[in-house]
């Protein structure tokens, strides 16, 4: 029985060919087959580095059927290298289907790191990088897009989005309406000749592209919501929704003892436990006074 092959996920340049790594070139040359999202674009890359490995198309419209074929080849002992249109395969592209199917069949998956537009934009954006979320392209379908934007309204991490030039203006307006005005870094044509990283706001970007035509591929890096502001808004909503006594009763009815209930109420309402106790006591005394 032939030794089982492996799947390499090989990152390729997102613009500047000098970002191709020595390891990526070696792996692509040694592989039995290259699965490429865009064979017409990838052939220029392969020719530049004199890579003669056979190539097959693997894209959004054949990702399931083709993944089965590629898995069969790897089970027979062949090594497959997966590359995307540009950047790291598996990030917002059909590579994730191939990875999952390979792993389900016990095939070893090996990442070969390199360029990634989302990470490059994030580190150069000037936005906080310790915590971030990646949303790729917002859905074209309105209902699904609105659901995601509703989730992002309370997201405190830095948000990273991709966008194409012909949709940029509409997307910026949608973001302004859904998230409000926030700090925004627009990263355009990363690693290419006309690379531009502009730190602004969502409203500033809307104004900018009223007079300037969007050109190139964009990564939008948006500031998350301020945590203190979010907590304050939630506490204000709780205070508006029910009285302190009703809030306390809700926890008591759930089975909490009085001490834990006061602690939970204090946290929900942005108060100290002492303040909760004092207000409850005051309410009880007022009730007795009216008897």
N, C-alpha and C positions, 0 to 999 in steps of 0.2 A: 504493500500500500504506500502510495506517494506521501511524502511529508507535506503537511498542510501549509498553505501559503499564508501570507499576512496582508493586511490592508494598511497602507501608509496614507496619512492625510497630509499632503504637502502644500504648505503656504507658498504663494507666488507673489511677485510685486504687484502693488496697486497702482503703479505708475512708473516709478524709477527702476529700471532693470538692474541697477547696482544693488538693489535690496534683495536680490536672489542670493540665497546662502549656498556655500560650498556643499553642504549636506543635501540640500534640496536637489541640486544638480546631480549629485552622485546617485541619490535614490531614484530619480527619474530615469537615469541612464541604466540602472541595474534592474528596474522593474520589468516584469514580463508584459505588462499592459498599463496604459495610462487612461483613466476614466476622467474625461474632461467635460465640464459644463458647457463650454463654448469651444468646439474643435477649431473653428475658423480663426478665432482670436488666439487660441493656445498654440497653434502651429507656428505663429511668428515667434513666440517665446521659445519654443523648442528648437526652432531653426537657429535662433540667436546663440543658444548655448550648445548647439550641435548635438542635440538629443534625438536619437533615431528610434526610440522605443515606439512600438505600435500604439495607436490612440483610438479610443472608442468614445462615442458621445454618451454622456450621462447627465440628464437635465430634468427639469420639473415635470415634463410631460411623459417621460419614460422611466421615472425614478423607481417605481415599484418592480415592474417587469425586468428592467435592466439590472436592478440590484440583485434579483434572484439569479440572473445569469452570471453576474460577477462573483457572487458567493459560491456558485458551483465551480467556477474556475479556481477560486482560492482553495476550496475543499479538495480539488484535484492537485494542488501544490503550486499554483501560480501566485506570484506576487503582484498585487494591484496597487497602483498609486493614484489617489483621487486628487484632482485639482479643480478649483473653482474658476469662475470667470476672471477674478483677481482677488488676492488676499487669502484668507484662511478658509478652507472648505469646512462645511458643517455650520458656519455662521450665516444664518438667514439664507440657506440654499439647500438643495436636495441631498447634500452629503450626509445629513443626519439620518436619513432613511437607510442608507447603505451601512452606516456605522451600527445602527441598531440591529439590522438584519445579520451583519457579520458577527456581532457579539452573541446574538441568539444562537448562532451556529458554532460558537466556540472559537471563532477566528480572532487572532490577536490583532488589535488596532493600535497603530503607532503614530502619534502626532509628530510632524516635522515643523517646528515653529517658524514663524516669519511675520510678514506684514499683516496687519489687521486694522482696517480703517477706523473701527469703533474705538479701539485702544489708543491709536495714534491721536485721534481727535480729542479724546478724553484727557490725555496727559498734557496736551498743548493748549487746552481750553482755558485754563485758569480757574475752572470750577473745582469744587471739592472732589477728590478722587478716592477717598477712603471707602466710600459706599456709593455704588451706582447701579442702575438697572438699564438693561438694553432692550429696546422695543422694536428694533429693526425698522421696517416700513409700517406706518399706520395702515390698517385695512382700508381698502377702497369702499367696502360695503358700509353704508352709513350707520346702521344699527350696531354692528360689531365695533366700529370705530368709536362710537359714542360710549359704549360699555368700557372700552379700554381707557378712554380719556377720563371717564368717571373714576376709575381706579387711580389714575395718575394725579388726580386733583389733590389727593392726600399723601402722595409719595414724597417722602423726605429725602430720598437718595437722589443724586444727580441722575438725570434722564438722558440717554443717548438714543437718537433716532437717525435713520437714513432717509434721504429724500432725493428724488430725481428733479432736474431743473424745471420740467414742464408742470410739476405739481407743487413747487415750492411756495408760490404766492398763496395758493389756496390753503396749504397746510399751515403756514404761519398765521393766517387769519383764524383758522380753526383752533390753533393752539392758544391764541390770544383770548378768544371767546371762552374756551374751556378751562384754561389754567390761570387766566389773569396775566398781568404783565410781570415777567420774571427776567432775571439775568439770563442771557443766551449767548453762546459762542457759536458762530457759524464757521464751519471748517469746510473749505471748498478745494477740490482738486488736490488732495493731499499727495505729497511726494512728487507732484508734477511741476511743470515749468511755471504754471500760473497759480501755484498754491497760495491760498489766502486763509488766514485765521483771524476772524474779526470778533471782538468781544463787544456785545451790545445788549439790548433787551429785545423781548419779542416784539413790542410795539415799534422799537427802533428799526428792527429788521423789516417789519411790514412797510414802514415809511421808505426805507432804503430801496426796496424792490418795486415800489410804485414808479420809480424813475429809472431803475436799472434792470436790465434783462438778466434773469438767472442763467448762468452757464456753468456746465460741469456737474460733477457729482457732489452732493452735500452730505455732511454729517452735522446734526444739530445737537448741541450739548446744553441742556436746560437745567437751571438750578432747581433742586428739590424744594419743597415747601419748608419753611422754617418750623422746626420741631416745637419750639415754645409757642409760636403763634397757633399751630395746629392743636396742641394740647389745650390752650386757652379757648379756642373756638369750640372744642368738644365739651369742655366744662361749662361754657356759657350755654350751649345747647341743652345740656342736662339740667341746668338750673332753670331754664325757660320751660322745660317739658313737665317738670313736677316739683312739688314743694319738697323741702327737706324731710318732712315727716312722711310723705308718700314714698320718697326714695328709701328711707330707713325701713319702712314697712315692707317694701319690695324684697329687701335682703332678708328680713326676718322671716317672711313667708317662704323663702327659698330654703330655710333650714339653718341659716347662720345664727350664731349666738349674738347677743347685743354688742359685745366688745368688737367682734370681727365685722359686724354690720356697720358700726360707726367708722371703723378704719376704712372700709370699702367706700362708704359714702364720702368721707373726707377726700380720698384719692380722686373719685369721680368729679367732685365739685371744686377741686383746687383749694381745699380748706385743711386746717389742722384738725386732729381728732378733738382737741380741746374746744375749738370753735363749734364743731358739730354738737358736742355735749352741751355747751352753753346755750345754743339756739334751741335744742330739743327741750332742755330744762325750762327755758323761757316760754316756749310754746305750751308746755304742760301747765305751768303756773298761770298763763293767760287763760287756759281752758278752765282751770279751777276757779279763777276769779269770776268767770261768767256763769258758774253754776248757781 
